[in-house]
Structures are given as C-alpha cells and as structure tokens.
Amino acid sequence: MPSPEQDAQHMATALRLASAALLLTDPNPRVGCVLCDAEGQVLGQGHTQQAGGPHAEVMALRDAEANGHTVKGATAYVTLEPCSHHGRTGPCCDALIAAGIGRVVASLPDPNPLVAGQGFDRLRAAGVQVETGPGAAESRELNIGFFSRMVRKLPWVRLKVAASLDGKTGLANGVSQWITAEAARTDGHAWRARASAILTGVGTVLEDNPRLDVRLVDTPRQPHLVVVDSHLQTPPDAHVFIAGRPVWIYAAARDEARAKALEARGATITCLPNASGKVDLAAMLQDLAQRGVNELHVEAGHKLNGSLIREGCVDELLVYLAPKLIGSGLEMASHLHAEGPLTLLAGALPLEFKSVEMLGPDLRIVSRVSGRDNF
C-alpha cells in the first residue's frame, strides 16, 4: 500500500487534474483521478471531460490501459466520490470494481442525491477499501457551485465589479471604460469562462450593448447568458446574441410581439413576476439551478447589483480596484437596504476576504458573504 506521504502526493496530483477541468465539465463537477500500484507508482490519470463524456475514473483507467499497465489491486485517488448512477455515462464505481481496483481514496462524498454515499457503499460491498478526507476542502472549493446546486438548489452567485479605489464603477456621465488595466480585464474573462452562465440586466444591454462572452482567454465553451428584463426591452439585434450561446431572458410580463422577436433570435423567455411587477430574483435563481447552472457570474449595473445583494442573492464578490480616485460617480451597488441608509454599522452586510492579489497595477479582492458557504 502507498505510504501516507505518497497518498498526499497523489491526491495533490488528482486535485491539479481536477483544476485542469475547470472550464470543461459544466454542469458536472470538476474531478481528477490518479491510479497507483502498491509501491506508489502512477499507472494512469485523468480528469472528467465535457458533459456526456468520460468521467475522471474512466479516463484514468483508459490511460493505464494505454500505458500497458494492469490496475488489479491498485489504489484510485479521486477528488469526489465515484458516481453510482446511470446518467449520460455509466457508474464510475462499477468501472473501478470491474477493473479490480483494491482501494479508493476520495476527497469527499458526492452531494448529488443520486449518489450521496451510494458509490462508496457499492465499492465496499465489492470488497474495495474506501477512505475519505484528503483534499476535501480544495475539492469542495473547486466545485462550490456544484455543491450549492445539489445542496441548496441554488447556483453559487458571484458578483463582479471593477471600480476605482473610492468604489466608483464609472463617471457621473456613465463612462466606465476602462477603469482597470488589461491584466484585470483578462482575469475577469477567466472568471466568466468558469461560470455556467453570465447574468446582466437590460439596463446594461441598452446602455453599453456588451457581448458579455469570453474572448480574452481560451475556452472550450461559452457560458449561457441571462438577462433580467422585466418588460422585454432587449433589442433583437443586441450584441449579447453574437456568441450564439443560449440566452435566457427573465421577464415580469410577456409582450407577444417583443417575445416572438427575441425568440426568433434563439432566446428563451421565462416570466417570473414578483409583487412589485419586477422579476422575482429568488425564483429566477431556483429556475437557473433547475437548468443546471452551478456558478452564476454577475456583471450588471448598480441597480441590479443592489437588488441582488439586498434580496440575499449574492454569495461572493469579485472586486477589481484600480489605483484611481473618481469622486462623484456610479456606485458598485445602490439601495442595498430596503429600509434606506443604515443608521447603525451593525446592519452592514458582513463579508470575509477569501483572497487579495495584485494583477498588474490593480487589486483583485474575492470576498464572501459571511457564513454563506456553510451548507
């Protein structure tokens, strides 16, 4: 059996493989697998492919076979419990059992109710030794959106903002390009690429006519686009349709003429009104989860940002700060509190800094709503 040091080394490799699948596997989790013999020598490795393609365990088994290795009695290091259900692929636990794997070391159980320990149970029933725990925190963080969708039935919502050091996202006249430098903009596209979908509001579509696709980094897929558009004001010739990916528009009421024009461009329109005649944002997130959205990346204006934060829909903030002072200008988010401006600091939304990093001349801060990841 490999030593504890070898176990840690091989799980670290499996996690690197899972990270390599960051832009590929959606809506499935990002999973890596390494197969080793009793001396700790690597026999095969792989990561989950695109949806409908082979999972990490099958890729590792194929790699071992291609290298002429037998895996009977080998240890499989996998960053998530091997699946036990028939989806677009067969159960990975059955593939490991059939190959004669003797031991499985997994980071943590799969939160999918269709798996949820059943993969471990089937492995143990077949005489396979099962251990869990190594790399659990890293694997969960890598798949925070998948865990959110499986456990909370909601996507993980990440709100991106580029602002000056005094928190302004644009000048008073609306000009905002470019507050941050090239490195920050490229990094922003990398965060777009890992998301299942990008969300914006119709105000941004009308004012800026952005494409909101991934262009500055290589990606095997374009995230879906979500537009919050209460009255279906999105122009059928808007740039958001250029990328040719699914566009989901959430409205409060259906205007038939406008709806048909947008549907002719391939848009899917869903009406989810709230009592105020606007889009019910909480219901929208539930609907997006049912559509398989793990991570929802928000790039919107201050009004929609404020509404999402005020209604408890934001889990994490991705903030790029430029070394500039603007003074009067557009805020990151407006009307954060339904009762109006705070009179006590105790009412402020508590956040936790997850990372702080320099990107060229700019600062990137990832902060999370306190306790939001306790699920």
C-alpha positions in Angstrom: 0.0 0.0 0.0 1.3 3.5 -0.8 2.7 5.5 2.2 0.7 8.4 3.7 3.2 10.7 2.1 2.5 9.1 -1.3 -1.2 9.3 -0.6 -0.9 13.1 -0.1 1.2 13.5 -3.2 -1.2 11.6 -5.4 -4.2 13.4 -4.1 -2.5 16.7 -4.8 -2.0 15.5 -8.4 -5.6 14.5 -8.6 -6.6 18.0 -7.5 -4.4 19.5 -10.1 -6.1 17.4 -12.7 -9.5 18.5 -11.4 -8.4 22.1 -11.7 -7.4 21.4 -15.4 -11.1 20.6 -16.0 -12.3 23.9 -14.6 -13.7 25.2 -17.9 -14.7 21.9 -19.4 -17.1 19.8 -17.3 -20.1 22.1 -16.5 -22.7 21.2 -15.3 -20.8 18.2 -13.9 -18.3 18.6 -11.1 -14.5 19.1 -11.8 -12.9 15.8 -10.8 -9.5 14.3 -11.1 -8.3 10.7 -10.7 -4.8 9.1 -10.2 -4.3 5.3 -10.2 -1.2 3.9 -8.4 0.2 0.5 -7.7 1.3 -0.8 -4.2 4.6 0.9 -4.5 3.0 4.2 -5.2 3.9 4.3 -8.9 1.4 6.1 -11.2 -0.4 3.7 -13.6 -2.8 6.2 -15.1 -4.5 9.5 -14.6 -7.2 11.7 -16.0 -10.0 14.2 -15.4 -13.6 14.5 -16.2 -14.4 15.5 -19.8 -17.2 17.6 -21.2 -20.8 16.7 -20.2 -21.7 13.3 -21.7 -18.0 12.4 -22.0 -16.0 10.1 -19.7 -15.5 10.9 -16.1 -12.2 11.1 -14.3 -12.1 7.5 -13.2 -12.7 6.1 -16.7 -10.1 8.5 -18.2 -7.5 7.2 -15.7 -8.4 3.6 -16.4 -8.0 4.2 -20.2 -4.7 6.0 -19.6 -3.4 3.0 -17.6 -4.5 0.6 -20.3 -2.9 2.7 -23.0 0.3 2.6 -21.0 0.1 -1.2 -20.7 -0.5 -1.3 -17.0 -2.8 -3.6 -15.1 -4.7 -1.9 -12.3 -5.7 -5.0 -10.3 -5.3 -4.2 -6.6 -4.3 -0.6 -7.4 -5.3 2.5 -5.4 -7.6 5.1 -7.0 -7.2 8.7 -5.8 -10.3 10.6 -6.8 -11.4 14.1 -5.7 -15.1 13.2 -5.5 -17.0 10.0 -4.7 -17.2 7.8 -7.8 -20.8 8.1 -9.2 -23.2 5.2 -8.8 -26.0 6.1 -11.1 -26.6 5.9 -14.9 -26.7 9.4 -16.4 -25.1 10.2 -19.8 -22.4 7.8 -18.7 -22.3 4.6 -16.7 -21.5 4.4 -12.9 -17.8 5.0 -12.2 -17.8 2.8 -9.1 -18.8 -0.1 -11.4 -15.9 0.6 -13.7 -13.4 0.7 -10.8 -14.8 -2.6 -9.5 -14.7 -4.3 -12.9 -11.1 -3.2 -13.3 -10.1 -4.8 -10.0 -9.2 -1.6 -8.0 -8.4 -2.6 -4.4 -8.6 0.7 -2.7 -10.3 4.1 -3.3 -9.2 7.3 -1.6 -11.7 10.0 -2.2 -11.7 13.6 -1.1 -15.4 13.8 -0.1 -18.8 12.3 -0.8 -20.8 13.4 -3.8 -23.6 15.8 -2.8 -25.8 14.7 -5.7 -28.8 12.9 -4.1 -28.4 10.2 -6.9 -25.0 9.3 -5.4 -24.7 10.6 -1.8 -22.7 7.7 -0.4 -24.1 5.0 -2.7 -20.9 4.9 -4.7 -18.9 4.2 -1.5 -21.4 1.6 -0.4 -21.1 -0.3 -3.7 -17.4 -0.2 -3.6 -17.3 -1.5 -0.1 -19.8 -4.2 -0.9 -17.4 -5.4 -3.7 -14.6 -5.6 -1.2 -12.9 -2.4 -2.1 -11.2 -0.5 0.7 -12.6 3.1 0.9 -11.1 6.1 2.6 -12.2 9.7 2.6 -10.9 13.1 3.6 -7.7 14.1 1.8 -8.1 17.2 -0.3 -11.7 17.7 0.9 -11.6 21.5 1.3 -9.8 22.0 -2.0 -12.2 19.8 -3.9 -15.3 21.4 -2.4 -14.0 24.9 -3.2 -13.2 23.9 -6.8 -16.8 22.7 -7.0 -18.6 25.3 -4.8 -21.2 25.8 -7.5 -22.0 22.1 -7.9 -22.3 21.7 -4.2 -24.5 24.8 -4.0 -26.9 23.5 -6.7 -27.1 20.0 -5.2 -27.5 21.0 -1.5 -29.2 24.5 -1.6 -30.9 24.0 -5.0 -29.4 27.4 -6.0 -26.4 28.4 -8.1 -23.4 30.0 -6.4 -23.7 33.6 -7.3 -20.5 35.6 -7.8 -20.9 39.4 -8.5 -18.1 41.0 -10.4 -17.3 44.7 -10.1 -14.5 46.9 -11.5 -14.1 50.1 -9.5 -11.8 52.9 -8.5 -10.2 52.9 -5.1 -13.1 55.0 -3.8 -15.6 52.5 -5.1 -16.9 54.1 -8.3 -17.6 51.9 -11.3 -17.9 54.8 -13.7 -18.1 58.6 -14.1 -21.3 60.5 -13.3 -21.9 60.7 -17.1 -21.8 56.9 -17.3 -18.3 56.5 -18.8 -16.6 53.4 -17.4 -14.1 52.1 -19.9 -11.5 51.3 -18.8 -11.2 51.8 -15.1 -8.9 48.7 -14.7 -6.0 47.7 -16.8 -5.5 44.8 -19.2 -4.5 42.2 -16.6 -7.6 42.7 -14.6 -9.8 42.6 -17.7 -8.2 39.3 -18.8 -8.7 37.8 -15.4 -12.3 38.8 -15.4 -12.8 36.8 -18.6 -11.2 33.8 -16.9 -13.9 34.1 -14.2 -16.5 34.4 -16.9 -15.2 31.2 -18.5 -15.5 29.1 -15.4 -19.2 30.1 -14.8 -22.2 28.2 -16.1 -23.9 31.5 -17.0 -23.3 35.2 -17.1 -26.1 37.4 -15.8 -26.7 41.1 -16.6 -29.7 43.5 -16.6 -31.5 45.1 -19.5 -30.1 48.5 -18.4 -26.6 47.3 -19.2 -27.7 45.8 -22.5 -29.4 49.1 -23.6 -26.6 51.4 -22.3 -23.5 49.5 -23.2 -24.7 46.8 -25.7 -22.0 44.4 -24.5 -21.2 41.0 -25.8 -20.6 39.5 -22.4 -18.9 36.5 -23.8 -15.4 35.0 -23.2 -12.8 36.5 -25.6 -9.6 37.3 -23.7 -8.9 33.7 -22.6 -9.2 30.4 -24.5 -12.3 28.4 -23.5 -13.9 25.2 -24.8 -17.4 26.7 -24.3 -19.2 29.9 -23.9 -21.3 30.3 -20.8 -25.0 30.8 -21.2 -26.3 34.4 -20.9 -29.0 35.5 -18.5 -30.8 38.9 -18.9 -33.1 40.3 -16.2 -35.5 42.2 -18.4 -38.9 42.9 -16.7 -40.6 44.4 -19.8 -38.7 42.7 -22.6 -36.8 45.7 -23.8 -33.8 43.7 -25.0 -33.3 44.6 -28.7 -33.3 41.6 -31.1 -30.1 42.9 -32.6 -28.3 43.3 -29.3 -24.6 42.1 -29.2 -25.5 39.5 -26.5 -26.8 37.3 -29.3 -23.5 37.3 -31.2 -21.8 34.4 -29.4 -24.5 32.0 -30.5 -24.9 30.5 -27.0 -28.2 30.1 -25.1 -29.7 33.4 -24.0 -32.3 33.2 -21.2 -34.4 36.3 -20.6 -36.4 36.6 -17.4 -39.3 39.0 -17.6 -42.2 40.1 -15.4 -44.8 40.1 -18.2 -44.9 38.7 -21.7 -45.3 41.1 -24.6 -46.1 38.8 -27.5 -44.6 40.9 -30.3 -41.4 41.6 -28.4 -41.2 38.0 -27.1 -41.5 36.5 -30.6 -38.8 38.8 -32.0 -36.5 37.7 -29.2 -37.4 34.0 -29.5 -36.6 34.3 -33.2 -33.0 35.1 -32.2 -33.0 32.0 -30.1 -33.8 33.5 -26.7 -35.8 31.5 -24.1 -38.2 33.8 -22.2 -39.5 33.0 -18.7 -41.9 35.2 -16.8 -41.4 35.2 -13.1 -43.0 38.4 -11.7 -42.9 39.5 -8.1 -45.5 41.6 -6.2 -43.8 44.8 -7.5 -44.1 43.9 -11.1 -40.4 43.1 -11.5 -38.6 39.9 -11.9 -38.6 37.6 -8.8 -34.9 37.2 -8.4 -35.0 34.4 -5.9 -37.4 32.4 -8.1 -35.0 33.1 -11.0 -32.1 31.6 -9.2 -34.2 28.5 -8.4 -35.1 28.2 -12.0 -31.5 28.5 -13.1 -30.4 25.8 -10.7 -33.0 23.5 -12.3 -31.4 24.4 -15.7 -28.1 23.1 -14.4 -26.4 26.4 -13.5 -23.7 25.8 -10.9 -21.8 29.2 -10.9 -23.6 32.3 -11.9 -21.3 35.2 -12.8 -23.0 38.7 -12.5 -21.8 41.7 -14.5 -24.6 44.3 -14.1 -25.3 47.9 -13.2 -25.6 49.4 -9.7 -29.3 49.0 -9.6 -29.5 45.3 -10.3 -26.4 44.7 -8.2 -28.1 46.4 -5.3 -31.3 44.4 -5.8 -29.4 41.1 -5.8 -27.5 42.0 -2.7 -30.5 43.4 -0.9 -32.5 40.2 -1.6 -29.8 37.9 -0.4 -29.0 36.5 -3.8 -25.2 37.2 -3.8 -22.8 34.7 -2.3 -19.4 36.2 -3.3 -18.0 39.4 -4.7 -15.2 39.6 -7.2 -13.9 43.1 -7.0 -11.2 44.7 -9.0 -9.9 48.0 -7.6 -7.9 50.5 -9.7 -5.4 52.9 -8.1 -7.6 55.9 -9.1 -9.9 58.3 -7.3 -13.0 59.4 -9.2 -15.1 61.3 -6.7 -18.7 61.7 -7.8 -19.7 58.7 -10.0 -21.6 55.5 -10.3 -21.7 53.2 -7.2 -20.9 49.5 -7.1 -24.5 48.8 -5.9 -27.3 51.1 -4.9 -30.2 50.8 -2.4 -28.6 47.9 -0.5 -31.1 48.1 2.3 -34.8 48.2 1.9 -35.3 50.5 4.9 -32.9 53.1 3.5 -29.5 54.2 4.5 -28.1 52.4 7.6 -28.0 54.3 10.9 -26.0 51.6 12.7 -22.9 49.8 11.5 -24.3 46.6 12.9 -26.6 46.5 9.9 -23.9 46.3 7.4 -23.6 43.1 5.4 -20.7 41.1 6.8 -18.1 39.7 4.4 -15.0 37.6 4.6 -11.9 38.2 2.5 -11.0 34.9 0.6 -8.1 36.3 -1.4 -6.3 39.5 -2.2 -4.0 39.7 -5.1 -2.2 42.2 -7.3 -3.0 42.0 -11.1 -0.8 44.5 -12.9 -1.5 47.9 -11.3 -4.9 46.7 -9.9 -6.0 44.8 -6.9 -8.3 41.8 -7.0 -10.4 41.0 -3.9 -12.6 38.0 -3.6 -14.9 38.3 -0.6 -17.7 36.0 0.5 -20.8 36.8 2.5 -20.1 35.5 6.0 -21.4 32.0 6.6 -22.8 31.7 3.1 -20.8 28.6 2.3 -22.0 26.7 5.4 -24.1 24.2 3.6 
